[in-house]
Amino acid sequence: MNLFTRGASVRRPAPPVAPQLTVDTPGFRPDPALAALSGEWMIDPAHSRIGFSVRHALVTTVRGAFTEYRSRLWFDGRHPSRSRAEILLSTASVDTGVEQRDAHLIGRDFLDAASYPHLRFTSTAVELVGSDVYRMTGDLAIKNATRPVVLELTYIGHVTDPFGYERVGFDGTTTIDRSEWGLTYNARLAEGGAMVSEKVRLQFDIAAIRTPATD
């Protein structure tokens, strides 16, 4: 699996023009220690969650997640603007803990998994906006619509686990208007208002493992 090969929309970055650190955003300089993390990473599904939450019936919040996905991440600790990401999610893997609700979500009223088996996020720009905060702009494709979104990503930390795997953590979130992707199904409440909010919060709780270099 290689989401960065021909046909993917993510372009390989140009090589660094100089060994020194650069400042992507005035006032914020990358931590020199992050240079060692530069390289290719892959999300560990067993320790990550790509989920969503949406207000339901005005009084409660429904939470769910996509349990099957593929990913390729490139983190550049010296030049954050050259970092990139692509995530391909299986539409039918949505899980809210209620089978009947999940069946409705993957049906034609919402995600239509039979016709559109995947959702895709592809980064288009990354900037450092704080000492450990990154702003990642990208294209989110749902069904037959592609729209830009902006993720606020917080760097959590880096460890080497007892099995020798290097791991890095990020938390990210963004809020979208689902109607912009053609997800307009709804029902009206007797008291007024919609059964399901058009605002959907997407959450990326990421634990990534470094991909071994290949010759």
Disulfide bonds with the S-S distance in Angstrom:
none
